[in-house]
Amino acid sequence: MGSRLDPDRPRPVPDMASDAERRRQLTIRRIDAALARIEAGEYGYCAICGEQIAAGRLDREPTTSVCADCARPGGPT
């Protein structure tokens, strides 16, 4: 099957293994960063404003480093 612009040219095949590896590496970096925040006594506090991150947010995304307000586009209100 060719591309829309050139039917004789093969379409690029997404490298799913590379994508999966990038996602794994990102997850590992986020976990390592969360563990470092735990060791530093900073886990659960927003890296931007310093306020406590809601427990529900941490339950849903334990590696988050910012509160819901700071995660919104435009930052805290």
Secondary structure, DSSP 8 states (H G I E B T S, - for coil): -B-SS-TTSB-----HHHHHHHHHHHHHHHHHHHHHHHHTT-TTB-TTT--B--HHHHHH-TT--S-HHHHSTT---
